[in-house]
């Protein structure tokens, strides 16, 4: 996608990776709709880039749909939708997980991505195409013992992106996930930040993840379904998923058939 002159919608755009993404997309010449549940934060970021602010809780389907409708009415589009809003809860022992915390993380991290992608698909089909980028995490590609429910939600994002991408290709809609490692945002609690500082572990600037969003948005159409790994000192790289071994039939070993009827661009 050529970004200059196009319209983007970014959820969780009031802070962290979302804020950095808004600024990066605006620098590419995009008009940006900043969606956040915090009206002050959304307004500050939108004013800084000459965009618009829309207040919405992405865990509520009707509010997401309203945000897309307002974006379309005031800016047009969107041509690029970034499903970025998310939280962590920092519960390492599942036995300590409170029902309220479980439901609280599912709202933005899973429901919000589904609702944002659904609204984007409806809008982009009407416009003849577009790009959807969801913020996942390395915790969506590997185990993450400090917050297993967070890992659960990010695995869900990766699975959704890879599963819907093939069916949207004929509509001219590409779908990607960005999978950051540890990034310098408020989602890191003070204890984790202190431990990382003590260990000398490098944290990425949110601007690096914003750059990965641009990389995904401008990737070739055949790269749809890619999950872009972001690590300190490395460019965003599509993760290489291996094919799952198939059933053993009459002494032969096969592979699970590719039901998408296409080659997985992120596979070997």
Secondary structure, DSSP 4 states (H G I P E B T S, - for coil): ---TT-EEEEETTTSHHHHHHHHHHHHTT-EEEEEES-HHHHHHHHHHHT-EEEE--TTSHHHHHHHHHHHHHHT---SEEEE----------GGG--HHHHHHHHIIIIIHHHHHHHHHHHHHHHHT-EEEEEE--GGGTS--GGGHHHHHHHHHHHHHHHHHHHHHGGGTEEEEEEEE-SBSSTTS-HHHHHHHHHHTPPPBPHHHHHHHHHHHHTS-GGGTT-EEEE-TTS--EE--BPPPEEEEETTEEEE---TTSS--TTB-
